C-alpha cells in the first residue's frame, strides 16, 4: 500500500504557515485561492458583498487587512514545496487565472489543484505537471463524485471524513490514485481513516502530520 500523504491543511494561507509545514516535512501544503477583483488571493475567509468585512464561521475581520497573493506565496516557497491549491467560488475564471500564473511563475513544478466546483479545474487538462483532485463536502456531491470518477481521468479525490467508510474508499480507489480526507485532527480520526484505506491525510495539527510521516 502506498504511504499516505501528509497534507498541511490551510498552511499555505500564510507565509508563516508555509514555513512551518515545510519544516516538519509535510508532503503537500494546502492553500485556499479566491479570484477577487482581478487578483488571486490566498485566504479561507470569505467576502461579505458590499460590507467591508471578511468572515468564516465565528471569525470576522476588516476587509482592509493585508491579503496574501498567490504570486507572493509561490515566490516565497522552497523549490521542494508541493502546493495543493483549493480553488474557491463558483466561477471557472479562477482556474483560468491560476493556470496562467503557474505557467508564468513555476512552469513544470508539480502542483495539485482541487475544487468542489469542478469546472474550475477544467483549464488544467493537458498540463502534465498539474494533478487534479475533485472534492466533495456533502452527500449530494459525493454521489456525483462516485459517478464522475468512473469516466473522468483525475489524480485523486478529496472527501469530507464524515462521508467515508471502507466500502466508499475501496470503490474510489478503483478509479483514482489518491483518496484524501479532512479534517483529521486527532489520533482516533487518523487511525480510522488509515484503516479505511485513505491515502491522503489533510490535517490542521502538526502532531497528526508528524505521526503520518513517522509511519513510513
N, C-alpha and C positions, 0 to 999 in steps of 0.2 A: 504494500500500500504506500502511496506517495505521502511524504511527510507533509503535515498540514502547514499552510502558510500562516504566519503571524502578521495580522493586518492591524495597524495602529489607527483606530477609529478617530477621525477628525483631527489627527495630529498635524496634518498639513494646513490646517486653518490658521496657524500662526507660525512664525519662524522659530519661536522657542519650542513649540510642539514638534516641529520638523527635526530640530537638533536632538531632542530627547528620543524620538523614535529611531533615529539613525544610531545614536549612541548605544541603545540596547540591542541593536541588530534586527529590528523589525524587517520582514521581507518586503512589506508594502506599506506606504504611508497614504492614508485616505485623506482627500480634501474635497470640500463641497464647492461647486462652481456655479455662480449666478451670472447671467448675461444681463447687465443693468445699464441702461442709458449708453449703450455702445461700448461698454467696458466689461471685462471678465473679472469678477470679484470673487475672492476666496473667503467664504463665510457660510455658517449654517443659519445664522439669523436671517429672518425674512423682513421685507419692507412692509409698510402699512399704507400703501397707496399715497394719498396726499399728506398723510400725517408724518411729522418729522421724527419717526422712531423706527428702530429695528427691534424685532421680537422673536422669541421662541419659548413656548410654554410659559414658565414663570419669570422669564428674563425680558426686560425692557430697557433699551439703551437709546441715547440720542442718535439720530441718523448722521450726525456730524462727526462721529468718532472716525479715526483713521481706518481705512479699509485696505486690506492686503490685496494686491492684484496678482493674477496668475503669472504674468511675466516676472514679477519680483520673486514669486515663490520658486519658479523654475530656475531662475538665475542664482538663487541662494542655495539650491540643493547640490549636494555632492553628486558626482557623476554616477556613483553606485546606488543612489536612492531611486527606488521604483515607486511612482505615484499611482494611486487609483483615484481618478478624477470622477467624482459623483456629480453628474450634470443635473441641476435643479430646474424646476419650472416646466412648463408645457410647450415651450417654443423650440422648434427644431433649430432656430438660429444659433443657440448656444453651441450645438455640435459643430456647425459650420465655422463659427469663430474659433473654437478650441482647436479643431484640426488644422486650421490655417496658422494659428500661433505655434502649435507644436512643430509644424514644418519649418517655421522661421527660427524658433529658439532651440529645439532639441531634436533635429532630424535624426532618425534611425535609433533614437534612445527608447528602450522598451517602456511603454506606458499602458496601464489598464484604464479603460473608460467604462463607466456603468451609469445606468439611469433607470428610474421607474417609468419614465416616458420614453419608450423605446425608439420612436422616430428620431430622438436626439442623437442616437449613436449610429444612425444610418450613414452619415457622412464619413465614417471611419472605415467603411467597407473597402477592402482592397489596399489598406495601409498596412504593410506586413509587420511593422513594429508596434502596432496598437492592438491590444487584446480587448475584446468587447465582452461586457457582462450585463445580462438582463436582471433587473431587480424586481422583487415582489414584496409588498408590505402587508397585504391583506389577502383574504381567501379568494376574492374575485381575480386579483392579479396572479395569484398562484395557479388558479385553474387555467388561465390563459397561458401562463408560462409553460405549464406542463404540455400543452398542445403545441406551442410555438417551437420549443427546442427540438421536437421530433423532425421538423422540416427546415429549421433555420440553423445555419452553422454559426456557433458562437463559442468563445473560450470557456465561459462559465456563467453561473447564476449566483445571485445573492438574495437569500430568502430570510425573512424575519424568523427568529428562533421559535416563536410560538406556533409556526405553521409546519414545522418539520417533524417527521418521525422516521424510523428506519426505512419503511417502505417508500416514502417520498424521496428520501435521499438516494436510495438504490435506483429508483426509476430515473431520477435526474442524471445520475452518473452514467446511464446508458447512452446519454446524448451529449454530455459536456465533460470536460476535463476536471473542472473545479466547481465544487459546491461550497459556497461561502454562507456564513450566517452571522447575524448580530441581533441583540447585544449579548456578548459572552463576557460577563464581568465578575464572575465568581467561580470558584473551583468546581462546585457541583454542576453548574451550567456547562463548564468546559468538558467535564467527564461525560456528560450526557451527549453533547454534540459530537465528540470524538468517537464515542461508542456507536453512534448512529452512522458514522462514515463521512462526516463533514471534512472537507479538505482545505477550508479557509476559515480561520477564526478571526472575527472582527471584534476588537475589544478596546475599551477606553482605559483599561487598567494595565499598568506596567507589569505588575506581578503575574497577571494571566499571560501576557505576551512572552514574558521570560519563561514561564512554565512550558508554553508551546515550543519555544526554541530549544529548551533543555531536553525535551523528549526525543530529539533526533539521535 
